Amino acid sequence: QVHLEESGGGSVQAGGSLRLSCAASGSPKSHYCISWFRQIAGEEREGVAAFGSDGRSSVVDSVKDRFTISKDDEKNILYLQMNSLKPEDTAMYYCATRRAPLYYVSDCLQTLYMDVWGQGTQVTISS
């Protein structure tokens, strides 16, 4: 069983940067898709960035000029570098993975396809 643990959240002013980390333990290489999601209070969880089953990455259009996804396969750590942060980026950020492969990396940004979740890390951006 894979366990995911996020870290790196915090409170910063608008325009600042944060780097989130997601450490995977267990048997992460047996899983497919490793993704970042966020949930703004009162709204549905949404996909932000992901690596697909074939290693391709995708970042949603709303943040792709500011957020970068990367990973260290040796350490089994997923990262989300967030720059030029805005108050609307305030949310709980989660990483997630899936046990079965998906053909399209964009599917790795859909909550319904993910079956292992971390506990989340809070990001708060003040204006």
Buried (B, 14 or more C-beta within 10 A) or exposed (E): EBEBBBEBBEEBEEEBEBEBBBBBEBEBEEBBBBBBBBBEEEEEBBBBBBBBBEEEBBBBEEBEEBBBBEBEEEEBBBBBBBBEBEEEBBBBBBBBBBBEEBEEBBBBBBBEBBEBBBEBBEBBBEE
